[in-house]
Amino acid sequence: MKISKIIFLLLSFSFIQSVHAEWLAFRGSQGNGSSKSSDPGKIELHGKNSWVTELPGRGLSSPVVVNDTVFLTASSGPNQETLHIIAFEQTNGQKKWERKFKATGRTVCHQKTCVAASTIASDGQVLIAQFSSNDIFCLTLSGRIKWLRGLAFDNPNIANGLGMSSSPRIASGTAIIQVENDADSFSFGLDMADGTTVWKKERTRAANWTSPISIRKNDREIIGLQSKDGLTAIDPVNGKNLWAYEEGASTIPSSTWTEENIVLVPSNGMTALKIDKKLMSFKKIWRDNKLKPGTGSPTTSKGKLYVVNNANVLSCASVKTGEILWRMRLQGPVSSSPVIGSHHLYIFNETGLCQVVDLRDESPSVVHSIDLEDTILGTPAVSKDAIFIRSDKRLWKLGA
């Protein structure tokens, strides 16, 4: 391994420890939709800790929060060919900087989605932004460009007519990029230091909108790549296959790793895989077809699983056994994934209604709601005791 990459890894690991409370990627720093340190509780639209700001273009990507800055992507123009990466001050919503780029790949998308559908990933030092056009950008937190890649230059068929939305993941100094579809289908490992290709894997030829997940134990981390065939675990350093669950999986909601070292796979409903301590093998421990998610990914916290199905029913189950503990109906339709603070669950429906569930109640119910009166399709972030959520037109901070 190059000396520069070793130094980069050490600095990244050190910095991540200091910002572990932030929301650094899709569904949070742990990738399970949960925040241990933030819980705004009763959020307010017009409170002193809340704000709203206008956005320059469309987007389904989630906000990410690093230190005191909120980062977000958007796409604009007649064909969504202008790509935006924007930084906002988290206390007041003022724009700190904005970078604009022109897409180099295809920008054709279904009308419900857009080119800015993938969520930024950060290691606390830099940002990795991925767009449906298969343009990848690495920027510093101050907005300086470190490198960029137009993957479609060398792989012109990595696209589909509905648009792509897999979000990147960072592991061991490598940016994990999934670009999987019906034509050429690959996953890439890009060097975080300079953007060069560390490894490239051929993947199942099928449209796929799931995102890579991190699977961690002590100081070891591997990556799970989901497809219609199942879940494959790889070494992020070299892309080597470690093990594979091959009983099929969803191509929309993503798998979730839990602190119990269990991976929940949207497969035949929901399937739980217990991973061994060295992360080199797995054992299937339960399966329940009544826990099948809709479009949102499963969320976990404190040994419990939360999932919303296509009928807008929220189910809570035990991570270890799959036993369903309670169920409740939400006002739908729901496209986004639930997120959890210390004690509350937050779920936005497509009309902009946020429903807050107090998880401390023996018989949980919606204890608070707030209506943004705008179309919400993306997943919120929980940080700084606030909810950060976006529509095509606006970004909100909903504080306590």
QUIJO-V396469 format. One record per residue. N is the residue number from 1. PSI is psi in whole degrees, 0 to 359 (NA if undefined). Layout:
N|PSI, N|PSI
This chain:
1|137, 2|147, 3|319, 4|323, 5|324, 6|314, 7|318, 8|317, 9|317, 10|316, 11|319, 12|315, 13|316, 14|316, 15|322, 16|324, 17|325, 18|343, 19|25, 20|339, 21|348, 22|179, 23|97, 24|358, 25|181, 26|127, 27|26, 28|173, 29|328, 30|351, 31|17, 32|9, 33|14, 34|143, 35|125, 36|335, 37|348, 38|136, 39|93, 40|340, 41|241, 42|101, 43|154, 44|144, 45|326, 46|23, 47|170, 48|341, 49|15, 50|155, 51|168, 52|141, 53|150, 54|150, 55|153, 56|355, 57|186, 58|165, 59|139, 60|356, 61|150, 62|153, 63|152, 64|151, 65|122, 66|119, 67|242, 68|24, 69|139, 70|128, 71|145, 72|154, 73|160, 74|166, 75|143, 76|177, 77|165, 78|325, 79|21, 80|36, 81|347, 82|124, 83|130, 84|138, 85|123, 86|144, 87|133, 88|146, 89|124, 90|339, 91|327, 92|357, 93|5, 94|140, 95|127, 96|319, 97|162, 98|136, 99|136, 100|141, 101|161, 102|134, 103|140, 104|346, 105|193, 106|141, 107|12, 108|129, 109|157, 110|148, 111|338, 112|340, 113|193, 114|181, 115|331, 116|66, 117|342, 118|140, 119|141, 120|148, 121|142, 122|149, 123|12, 124|348, 125|321, 126|171, 127|139, 128|116, 129|128, 130|138, 131|163, 132|337, 133|2, 134|32, 135|131, 136|132, 137|139, 138|118, 139|152, 140|170, 141|341, 142|2, 143|7, 144|134, 145|125, 146|314, 147|165, 148|153, 149|133, 150|93, 151|337, 152|344, 153|316, 154|344, 155|74, 156|345, 157|9, 158|75, 159|163, 160|166, 161|349, 162|344, 163|157, 164|150, 165|10, 166|135, 167|145, 168|163, 169|147, 170|130, 171|131, 172|44, 173|17, 174|134, 175|119, 176|120, 177|119, 178|126, 179|77, 180|134, 181|191, 182|339, 183|236, 184|131, 185|120, 186|162, 187|142, 188|149, 189|114, 190|136, 191|123, 192|337, 193|322, 194|0, 195|2, 196|156, 197|117, 198|317, 199|158, 200|127, 201|133, 202|139, 203|170, 204|132, 205|95, 206|141, 207|133, 208|124, 209|12, 210|165, 211|152, 212|149, 213|151, 214|137, 215|118, 216|148, 217|118, 218|239, 219|13, 220|142, 221|133, 222|172, 223|139, 224|126, 225|120, 226|145, 227|184, 228|340, 229|340, 230|217, 231|125, 232|129, 233|133, 234|159, 235|120, 236|341, 237|319, 238|358, 239|7, 240|135, 241|133, 242|316, 243|167, 244|130, 245|122, 246|38, 247|25, 248|158, 249|163, 250|157, 251|11, 252|288, 253|142, 254|161, 255|166, 256|131, 257|144, 258|162, 259|343, 260|8, 261|40, 262|136, 263|127, 264|117, 265|125, 266|83, 267|122, 268|47, 269|250, 270|133, 271|133, 272|128, 273|123, 274|121, 275|140, 276|167, 277|330, 278|2, 279|29, 280|357, 281|172, 282|164, 283|128, 284|124, 285|335, 286|163, 287|140, 288|119, 289|352, 290|358, 291|24, 292|125, 293|161, 294|246, 295|336, 296|152, 297|157, 298|150, 299|143, 300|149, 301|133, 302|42, 303|11, 304|149, 305|138, 306|130, 307|141, 308|127, 309|183, 310|345, 311|10, 312|31, 313|124, 314|123, 315|141, 316|131, 317|163, 318|131, 319|322, 320|329, 321|340, 322|1, 323|128, 324|122, 325|322, 326|162, 327|151, 328|151, 329|136, 330|164, 331|120, 332|195, 333|153, 334|126, 335|329, 336|170, 337|146, 338|152, 339|155, 340|135, 341|207, 342|322, 343|350, 344|149, 345|139, 346|129, 347|128, 348|137, 349|177, 350|341, 351|357, 352|7, 353|121, 354|125, 355|126, 356|126, 357|126, 358|112, 359|356, 360|344, 361|144, 362|322, 363|85, 364|147, 365|171, 366|113, 367|348, 368|147, 369|156, 370|132, 371|116, 372|349, 373|44, 374|157, 375|121, 376|117, 377|341, 378|172, 379|136, 380|171, 381|148, 382|117, 383|155, 384|36, 385|45, 386|162, 387|130, 388|124, 389|147, 390|154, 391|190, 392|327, 393|335, 394|157, 395|129, 396|145, 397|121, 398|101, 399|174, 400|NA
